[in-house]
Amino acid sequence: MNSSQEENKEKLRLFTNQLKKLSFPSSPISIPLADFVITALESYLGDDIKSLDAAFGVNPKRGVPGFPRQREELARKVIGMKIAGNSWKEIADELGGDERNIRRVADEFKVQILAEYIKLKDLIDE
């Protein structure tokens, strides 16, 4: 860690200590809010957590953005278009998304969706 980062961490430590002193019933800062900020900063400063975003619980989730239902609907469209012969670029252009995210969504749901296309009778020779 460079000296500038160390200085900034020290400023955060001082802020945390001052905030602890300010958080009493007559303070303009509510106690629950002060406790939230203090806990997050102490977690970060104690090296328990590596980023302020993570300490405050606002870091983005990994993976493809969107709710599962929205991603599944998108995956159905993507896989249908892929089965129809479209390229990944064509699919991304038509659906207005990033090609990498389009591929990830399709990959996330491909087994489930393709299983729906395959009928059991197609798998068994009679």
Helices and strands as residue ranges (DSSP letters): H 3-22, H 31-45, H 52-56, H 68-83, H 88-95, H 99-117, H 120-123
